[in-house]
Amino acid sequence: MNNSNTARQQDAAPSGQGTPDLSVTIAGVRFKNPVIAASGTFGYGREYSGLLDTAAPGGICTKGLTFNARTGNTGTRLRETASGLLNSIGLENPGVAAFIEGELPRLRALGPVVIANLSGSTVEEYVQGAELLGLSSVDMIELNISCPNVKAGGMAFGLDPEAASRVTRAVRRAAAKPLIVKLSPNAPCLGEVAKACAAEGADSLSLVNTFKALAIDIFRRRPVFDNITAGLSGPAIKPIALRMVWELAEEVDLPLIGMGGIASAEDALEFLMAGAAAVEVGTATFAHPPAMTEIADGIYAYMKGNGIESVEELSIRKERREKFPC
């Protein structure tokens, strides 16, 4: 499902009869199209210069940032698996201050909405990063709560509604930027975590982050990754991620950004129909750098062919269904 450059070139001009408008607005921030580069898969934009039009995505979500610089995990960091990719990067990044000084000006110059993905190991570290980002020119903050809370024995903030509530509340107070909270699919009750974040001021929710997974080297008879477990992404997780977006659309009244294995316009359309306001594309970009531009073009072609004028009209959630229990 590919089209000409129409979808990339269109900058959300008012739609006329039969003229699709790809723009979406989330928490007051306008995106020229609903396709966003997912955190950790697009660097800071410049890494893909020459491989695709880096101005084409509706938004770019940065690599995960922490207040202090991190070198990341040792040993193997990536491993392909059936219809997916395992990663154990370990949040390698230059730190928030270095990002703001060295990377943000170039990223802003590309044109898409800039979303800073913020991570941390303590609430205090999240707050320190949020305070700096709140004073910067980023458009939004995406709060990654899949990080281990070192003060709670290493359990990820996003697995427990109380921990998720605490870090969301702290970041909300520290920065006035529109706040997206990125949810972990590993939470025992994702709906309760989502509602806790919504209650503490989240403006939007993005889901899902990677699934906790494992690979073993049968020749060395030991786990492949030094960190033992890794995050699974790619087409293998798409049906599960799609189900989670569908269910969460019943649980919270916030704009959702769906992700998880999106590799084509058809995949993206499923998420938009399931209740997502926009989508993030990650692993697909590694294998095929122009994936995001082709997905945006494909969404445009589908809307054009079906007489749909706005992205919001794609949703089939107008028919309310029975709420899904945890």
Secondary structure, DSSP 8 states (H G I E B T S, - for coil): ----THHHH-------TT--B--EEETTEEESSSEEE-TTSSTTSGGGBTTB-TT-SSEEE-S-B-SS-B----S--EEEETTEEEE-----B--HHHIIIIIHHHHHHH-SEEEEEE--SSHHHHHHHHHHHHTSS-SEEEEETTSB-GGGTT-BGGGSHHHHHHHHHHHHHH--S-EEEE--TT-TTHHHHHHHHHHTT-SEEEE---EEEE-EETTTTEESBTTBEEEEESGGGHHHHHHHHHHHHHH--S-EEEESS--SHHHHHHHHHHTEEEEEE-HHHHH-TTHHHHHHHHHHHHHHHTT--BGGGG--TTS-------
